[in-house]
Amino acid sequence: MFLSVFDMFKVGIGPSSSHTMGPMVAASRFLDLMRASPFQFAGVRASLHGSLAFTGVGHATDRATILGLAGFTPERYDADHAEAVLQAINTDNRILVEGFAPLSFNPKTDLIFDYDTKLDGHANGMMLMATDAQGDVVLREAYYSIGGGFVMTESELAAGKDTDEGAPVPFPFKSASEMLQMAQASGKSIAAMKRANEVSRNGEIHLKAGAKRLWQVMNDCINRGIETEGVLPGGLNVKRRAKGIHDALVAERGQNQSAPHTINDWMSTYAMAVNEENAAGGQVVTAPTNGAAGVLPATLRYYLDHVPGASESHIEDFLLTAAAIGGLVKFNASISGAEAGCQAEVGSAAAMSAAGLCAVLGGTPEQVENAAEIALEHHLGMTCDPVKGLVQVPCIERNGLGAIKAVAAASLALRGDGTHLVPLDACIETMRQTGADMSEKYKETSLGGLAVNVPNC
């Protein structure tokens, strides 16, 4: 099994990897399908199902779908250009995209939020259709946004998880137990094994440049967040808090008045900065999702800025180790809040972050696996119940607490020798089972929990 670090960590836009990035990617893929078809198309339509329908407006799923059909992709997204294109589509009821004659599309009638029909493959389902001059559908495809910006068609989903058709990699572990066995047999760290896999597919230069860019985007996102004030969009009137907290923390430095637990405020501020940027539709990195995008950058920034002896030379090892753990969670369970609740998003992010931190602090593979297990175990059962369908409450603060748990988990694991009762594999399987048993009300539908108990009008 091979899942690249650049699959786990994607540069994209807020507020949601599965509800914003995924639909945009799906629509872009549908354009490619249309280009490969012999038909002459005159229009396009779309329907959103399941969680994409229930929380689609709050997650800008409608906008993302339309922009995807207009040729936009998350990695090349330009906000100003997007606004101009959306305005033109709303005015002219047509989409202008390279390779096609003008395509008829009325946002009010050709984009349907179908709350009653759930597609069978996944909670995040959407149907894209192309029509001929008479308005008849001549091409259609179902897409599923399965978390973290990953998108699969009906047939791809039916084919199963392990669809990697590339050349064999040196360390093809599919479970944590296999990962530890390979580490012991080879004498390599988890990061070294993951690096060997990456280099065998894409080369050393691609890895180094890509990892450097990932951290640059993450760190820039933190810096924007701690420099920006205001109220987040969406109608909840949530005030940005990261800048105010960060300014207060900076002012307190050197005054010998800070309690030891103040370090938690630093971690929370870094994470909240990222998720406030995400909520505002800014550029973020899925880690492994947008809703959980603040945990890992906050943990890494904590390491670089607050841990004595920290070195930027360890950033790549941190990301590689985290990606290895995230790949196991995705392959054996889920990173989608709509499929398994927030345990699959912030829980996975905390496990990845704890593993990465443990590794760069000198942890053995066994200690790294233990750190990931501790972090994930103590997110089991966490629901996804965003108020008004926005990635704001409880999501922003939750990332801060996820980072704190990640650091605590890494520290606990480093205090031991790597032996522990609950294997990471068992914890991942428990998360999968818990997600399967969880009521749909608590899986990113905003039909239960805080979403119905907090006034949001």
N, C-alpha and C positions, 0 to 999 in steps of 0.2 A: 504494500500500500504506500503510495507516494502522494502527499499533499504539500505543495510548496509553501514556504514561508510567505510568498507573495500571493498565495490563495487565502491564507489565514488573515493576512494584513493587507487590506486594499485601501488605496487612497480614494476617497469618495466624498459625498456630501451628506449633510444632515437633512432630516432628523432621524431617519431609520434606515438601516442597511437592508432589512427585509421588506420594508414598506415603501421606501423611497428609491434606494439604489437598485434593489431587485426588479421592481416593475420597469424602471428605466432600461435596465439591461435586457429584460424580456422583450420590451418593445423594440429595442435596437436589433435584437436577434430576429424578431418577426420581420423587420425590414429586409434583413438578409434572406429570409425565407421567401419573401415576395420577389426579391431580385432574381432568385434562382427559379422562379415559376414562369411558365410560358404565358400565363394570363396577362391581359391588359387590365389593370386595376383603376377604379374610379373613386374609391373611398375606403375608409377604415373605420372599424368600431372596436369597442372593448367593453368587457364586463368584469367587475371585481367581485370576488366571492370570499366567504369566510371572514377571517380577521382582516383581510385587505378591504373588505366592505365596511365592517363595523368601525374600524379606527382609521380608515383611509384618508378622510379629510384632515384629521389631526396630524397624520404622518405625511401629508402632501402626496399621497399615492396618486390622486387624480392628476396633479400637475406633473409628477414624474412620468406617468404613463404617456401623457400627451407629448411631453418633451422628448421622450424616447422615440415616439413615432415621428417626431420632427428631426430625428437624427442626433440627439444629444446622448452622451455617455457620461457616467459619473466622473471618470478620470479627466475628462476634457470639459467639464462644466464651467460655463461662464455665466454668472448670475445676471448681469446686466443684459447680455444677449438673450438669455432665457426669458426675461420679463418682456422684452420687445417681441419675441416670437409668440409668447402666450397671448399677448394683447392682440397681435395680428390674427391669430387663429380665432380668438373670441369675436373679433370684428368681422372677419371674412368667411368663417365657417369652412376653412380649407387649410390643409397642411401642405407646405412647400418643402420638399426634401429631395436631395440629389438622387437622380436616377429614375424619377417618376414625374408624370404629369401631375398637376395639382390634384390632391386627394381630398374629396369631400369629407368633412368631419365637423359636426356640430357638438361642441362640448356638453351641451345641455341634453342632447338626445342620443348621442353615439357613445357616451361613456356612462355605463349603468352600474350603480351600486346594488348588487343583487344580495340582499340580506337573507333570502330564503333558500337559495340553492348553494350547497357546499360541494365543491368538487372533491372527488374521492382521494386524490393523491396526497394532499397536504392542506393544513388550515389556511395557508396563504396561496390561494389559487386565483388565476385570472385567465380569461379567454380573449384572444385577439383574433380579429376577423378582417378580411379584405373583401370588398364588394366590386361587382362589375358595374357597367353603365346603367343597368336596370335596378341597381340596389340589391341584387341577390348576392348572398355570401358564397364566394367561390374558393376561399381558402380560410382555414381556421386552425388554430393551434392553442392547446392549453399549456400554460406555464405555471410553475410552482416556485415561489421565492422561499427557499428552505432555510434562510438565515445567513447572516454574514455577507449578504450580497450574492450568494450562490443561487443560481437559477437552473431548473431542470424542466424539460418537457415531459409530457405524459409518458412517452416511450422511454426516455432516459431514466425516469423515476422507476418505471417497471423493470428496467434492466438490472436494478440493484445498485448498491453503494459502490462496490469496487469496480469501477469502469475505467480505471487507469490503463491505457494501452501503450504507454511509453516504454522505453528501454528499462530493464531491471535496474534497481538501485542497490547499493552495497548493503544497506540495512533496512529491509522492508518490514519493519515491525508494525503489527496491527493491534497490539495490546501493550499495556504497561509491563506485563510479565515478559513478553517477548523483548521489549525494549531493554529491560534489566538483564535478561539473559545475554543479549547481544553485547551490551556494555561490558559485562563481566568477561565474556569470551574474547572480546577485542581489546579490552583495556582502555577503551575510549570513553569520553564523557558523552552525555546525551547531545550536547551541542556539536561535538566533533562528528558524531554519527549523522546528525541532521545536516551538518555542513557537507559531509561526503556525499550524501544523497542529492543535495542541491547542486553541488559542483558537477556531479555526474550527468545531470540533466541540462543545466544552464550555464555552467562555467563559473570560474572564480570571480571574474570581473563583474559579471551580472549580479552575483550575490553581494559583493562588497558595495557596489554603487547603489543597489536596490535597498540594502539594509540602511545605508547612510541616509538615503532619501526618506525612508519610512520614519526614522527617528527625527529627521529635520521637520517633517510635516507634523508629527506628534508634538514636538517641542514648540514649534511655531503656534500650534493650536493652544497650548497652555499659555504661552505668552500673550496671545491675543485675548484670551479669556480673562487674564488677570489685569488687563489694561482697559477693559471695556465695561462701561456702565449701561444702565438702561433697563427696560422692561422687555421680556421675551414675547415674541409674537404668539398668537393663538387664542387670546381671549381670557386666559386665566390671570393675567396681570402679575405673573411671577417676576419678581425683581432679580436681576443679576446680583449675586452676592460675592463672587470670587474676588473681584477687585477690592472691595471694601475689607474683606477678611485679610487678603494679602497685604494691603497697605498697613493694616493694624499690626500684623505680624512683623513686618519690616520695621515699623516704628518701635516695637518692643525689643528688638535686638540690642544686646549690649546693656540693657537696663537691669539685668539679673533679677527680673521679676517673673519670668515665665516659669510655670510649673512644667515638670517633665512631660506631662501629657499634651503639652502644646504642640509637640511634633505631629500629633494626630491632626491638628488643624492645618498644618502645612500640607499633609497628604490629601486631606479632604479638599483643600483649596485648589490644588493642582487638578484633581479629578473633576471637581465642580466646574473649573474653568473650561475644561474640554467639553463637558456635557452641556454647559450653557452655550458654547459655540455650536455644538451639534443641534441644540434646540432652535437656534437661530438660523439653521440651514447653512452653516459654515463648512469649511473643508476639515474633515477628520479622517482618521484611519480606523477601519473596522478592527477591533481587537478583543474578541473576534467579531463583534457586531457594533453598530453605531450606538445602540442603547447602553452598551457596556464599554464604550470607547475610552472612558476616562480612567479606568482602573489600572491598566498596564502603563500608560504614560506617567501616571501619578507615582506608581511604584518605582519606575525607572528614574524619574526625576528626583524622587526621594533618595534613591541610591547615589546618584551623581552629586547632589547638592548637600546631602546631610550625613553620608556615611564616610568616616575617615578612610583614606586610602582608595577611594573609588576612582575608577579610570574609565574614560570614554572608550578605551580599547576593548572593554568588556561588553559594549552595547550589542555587538553582533551575537555574542554567546547568549546574552539575555534573550534576544529576539528568537534565536534558533531554538533554544530550550523551550520557551513559551509556545512556539509554533508546534513543536513536537507534541506537547501536552494537548494543545488545542485540537490538533489533528486526531488524536485518540478520542477525544470527547465527541467531535463531529462524526467520526466514522462509526463509533459504537453507541452513540446516543443522539444528542442534538445540541445545536447552539441557537435554536430558534425559540423565542419567547412564545410565539403562537403555537408551537408544538409542545413545549414542555415547561412553560412559565419562565420566570426570571432566574430560576436556578440554572437554566441553560445559557443565560446571557451573563449576568454579573457573576454567577457561580463559576462558570467556565473561565471568565476573565480573571477572577481571583485565583483560580487554580493555576492558570498560565503564568500569572504574575508572581505568585509564590514560588513556582518552579524556577522561573527566570532569576529571581532575586537570590534564591538559595544557591543556584549554580554559580553566579558571579561572586558570591560570598565564600566560595570554596567547597560547597556541598558535594558529596558523592552522588552518583546516580541514585542510590537507594534513598539518600536524604532528600534529593530533589523530588522523587516519586512520593515520598512521605509528605513533603510540603504541599504538593498539588492535592493530595488526598485530604489533608486537613482542611485546606481552604474550600474545596468543593463540598466536603461532608457538612460543613457548617453553613451551607447555603441550601441544603436539600429542602424541598418543599416550598421554596420561595415563589410566590405568585407574581404574575405580571398583570397589574390592574391600573394602567395609566389613567389619571383623571382627564376626562374630556378627550381621551385618545391621544394626548400629547406626550412627547418624550421629555417630561418635565417633573411631574410629581407622581410617584416618589423617585423617579429615575435619577435625577441629578445628585441628590444627597446619597442615594444608594450606591453610586459609584465611589463616593468618598469612603463610605464604610467598607466597601469591597476592597479598596486599596489597603485600608487599615488591617482588615482580616488577612490579606495576602502577606503583609509584612509580619504579622504575628505568626502566621502559619510557617513562614520560612524560618523565623527565629526559633520556634518550637522544634522544627525538624532538625535544625543545626545543633540543638542541645542533645539530640539523641544519636543513635548509630545507624538509623535507617530502618531498624526493625519495628514493626507495628502490627496491630491486630487486623485492621481493615485495609485490604489492598486497594490501590487506586482503581483497578478494573472493577472490583465489587462496588465501589462508590459510583463509578460511571454508570454501571448497570442499574443501580438503585435509582439514580437520577432519571434514567430512561423510563423505568417502571413507574416512578412517581409521576412523571410527566404524562404517561399514558393514562394513569388513574385520575389525574387532576381534572376537575370540572372545567368545561369550556369557558365558564364565566371568568376564570382566573388565568386565561391564556391569551392575553393581548386583545381581548374583545371589548374591554371597558364595560362589561355587563355585570361585574361584581366587585367586591372589595372596596378599596378607596374610591374607585371610579363612581360608585353609586352612593357612597356615604359622605362624600365631600361635596358641598355645593359648588357648582362650576358654571353657573349661568352668568 
